[in-house]
């Protein structure tokens, strides 16, 4: 699971059943898209490097292991003493790594079947939950919350890991639509933290982040004691960056060295601060 730096927005509608049905539908779409993608991969693509220490097989193992835990199955197996943990940075990542190592011996086909099986189980479990169960207090990767909030994060995690696979194998897709929009909402919910803490924009700054597509959006942040997202800025921004939505998600997700792609970002306003923003947006760990 992805551990984020700040809570994202809630997406409740006032009707817990309707909220659950919407998120379950998004998870069904996210997992369906991943399943279709996995069916297209050959052995070489399954072995393509995707994240530090992980290839595509490992990313799928991570998803499978996480959903197996949420399904109430076996806990992660012990991590072998001789496992390479040089890329592991926290206890959650160590738990994730145990699943990665355990499932490396499974064939790609078996792992794909396991993905289809566990996601079907999880969807059935979620659909069977009462509104009270779904809205119950719960640990989440973004801090104490509810099980409903946890499942919102699972949409983001699932979409991001699909993109990890797609970037690794050079098959772009699913970069717009409801799942991508929900994933963007997670980042927007942490945008004050990203701009104020990660990027360190000074007090008095006004920031515009313009996404050029496939999802087009202007995101506005003002820093007045603390950084906060606003609907509109009072005039022209003092700092602005313009970039495609997929690159924005890669940068905020810490998936790419920002120095290697900053030339793909249009900098506006104070150039030094714009560059500082563009190269310091990662908020997931």
N, C-alpha and C positions, 0 to 999 in steps of 0.2 A: 504494500500500500504506500501511496505517496504521502509523506508527512509535510504539511504546508506550514507556512509561517504565520498565518492569520486566518481567522474564520471568514468564510465567504458568506454571501447573502442567503438568507432563508428564501424558500420559494413556495411557502404555504399559500393555499387559496382560501383558507378558512374551513375547508372541508377535507378532513384527514383522508377519507377514502379517495377523493378525487386527486389529492396530492400523491398518495401512494400509487394510484393507477397511472398517473403521468410518469412518475419516476420509473416504475416497473416497465412501462412502455419504452422509455428511453434506454434502460438496461437491455431490454430485448433487442432493440435496434442496434445498440452498440455491440453486443455479443454476436448478433447475427452478422454484422458487417465483418467482425474479426473472423468468424467461422468461414465466411465466404472467401476472405483473403487467404486464410491458411490453406484452403483447398486448392489455391493457385500456385503454391510454393513448391519448388523442387528441393532436393537435398542441399544443394549449394546455398540456396536462399535461407533455408532453415539454420544454416551455420554462419550466416552473415553477422558481423559484429553490429550490435544495436545500442548498447549502453556500456559504460565502463565495467568490464568483467563479464558482461552478458552478451550472448548471441541471441538470435531470434527464438531459438528453442527455449533459452532461459527466460526470456520475457513471457512466453506462453506458460512456462512452468510457474512463474511468479503469479500470474493471473489464476491459474488452476489451484495453486496452493492456498492463495488467499480466500478463494471461494469455498474450498474444502473446509477451511477453518470456520468460515461464517456459516456453513451448512451444519456445523456441529459435529463434524467428523473428527478424525484423529488429529492430535496436535502435531506441529511440525516435528520431524525426526531430529535427533541430536545432530548438530553440525560437527563433522569429523575434525579432529584436532589438526589434521594436515591440510584442511581446506584453505584455499587462497582467499583471504579476507582483506586484501590490501585496498579494495574499493568499498569496503563496508564502513559506514561512518556513525552508526548509532544502533541501539538495541533492536529497533524495529527492522532495520536493514539486516541485522544478524539473523533474526527470525526468518525473514524472507529468504536469506541465503541458504538456510537449511533445506527449504523446499527445492531451491534451484539445484543444489548438489544431489539431493535424493532423486530428482526426476531426470537427471542427465542420462541415466542408463536406459530410460524409456525411449522407444523408437518415436520418430516424428509422427508416424501414423497413430500410434497408441496415445501419444500426448494430445493429438488433435481430437481423437475420440473421447479422451478424458475431459477435454475442454467442453465438448458438446454435452457430455453427460452431466458434468457438475453445473454448468450454467442452466440446463433444463431443470435440475433439482432446485437450484436457487430461485429461479423464476416461480416455480410451483410453491416454494416456501413463502415467498413474498406475497404471492396472490392469496395465500391462505391465512395471512396474518390479519388479526383484527385491527381496527384503527388504534385501539389502546396499545396493542403490542408494537405497532409500527411507530407510534409517537412516544414510546417509553424512553426514559433517560438512558443514555448509552455513552460509552467511550467512543470517540471518533478520532481520526488522525489529525484533526484540526482543533482538538481540545474537547472538554466536556460538552455534550449536546444531547441529541436524541438519535434513535435508530434511523429516523427519517432523514436527519441531517447526514448521517453516515452514508446512507444510500445515495444522496446527492453527490457526495465525494466519490462514490464508486463509479458514477457515470463519468466524472472527470478523469479518474484514474484509468478506466477502461478505454476511453477515447484517446488519452495520451499514449497509452501503451500500444494501441492500434497504430497511432502515428509513428511511434518508435519502430514498429515493424515495417511500416510503409517506407519510412525514410531509409531504413537499412537495406531494403531490397529494391528501392527505386520504383515503387508502385504507388503514386500519390492517389488520394481519394478520401471521401467522407470528410471533406474540409468545410462543408456547410450543412445546414439543416438543423433540426432540433437538438441532436446530441452535441454537435459542435457549439451551438448557441449556449446550451447548458454548461458546457466546459468553459466557454468564455466567461460565463457569469461567475464561476469560481474565481477566476483571475481578477475580475472587476471587484469582487468582494474583498480582495486583498490589495487593491491598487493603492490605497492610502499607505499601507505598510511598504509596498514596493517603492513608491515614489519618495516617501518620507524617510524610511529607514534604510532600505537596500540601496537606493540611488542617492540618498542624502541631499535631496533638493532643499535649498536654504529657505528660511522663513521669508514670506512675501512672494515666493514663486507662484506662477500660474502655469499649468502644464496642459498641453493637448497632445494626446496620442491618437493619430489618425490611422485606422486600419483600412487598407485599400481593396481588400477582397481575398478570397471569395466572400467572407463576411466583411461588410463595410460598416465602420462605426467610428464616431469621434468620442473619445473618452477624455473627461476633463477632471483635473485635480487642482485644488488650491491648497497652499501651505500657509496656514495662519495660526501658528502655534502647534498645530498638528496637520498632517496631510489628510484631506478628505475628498471623496468623489462628489462632484456637483454636476447638475444638468447642463449648466452653461457657465462660461467664464465672463467676468466683467471687462470685456474688451479683448484685445489680441493677447495670446499667451506669451509669457516671457521665455518659455521653453517649449519646443514642439519637436516631435519626431513623427515621421510618416513611414509606414512599412506594411507589407502584406500580413494578413491575419496569421497564416501558418508560421511565418518567421517570428511574429510576436509571441505565439504560444511556445515555440522552441526556446526563445530567449527567457521568457518568464518561467518555463519549466526546467531551465538549466541544462537543456539538451545540446547546446552548441556553444563553442567558445565565442563570446561576443566580439572579441577583437578580430575574428576571422570573417565576420559578416557585417561589421559596422558600415562597410562601404555600400551595403544594400539598404541602409536606413537613411532617409532624407532628414537632415538636421535643420532645425529652424530656431529663430530667436537667438539666445545666448548659445553660441556654438560649443563652448567648453562644457556648459551644463547639459546641453542636449546630448553630447557625446558621453558624458558621465551617466546620464539616464539610460542611454541605449546600451551601455556596457555593464550595467549593474541592476538588471531587472529580475534575476533568478530568485525565486522565492520558495521553490520546493526542494526538499532534501531527501 
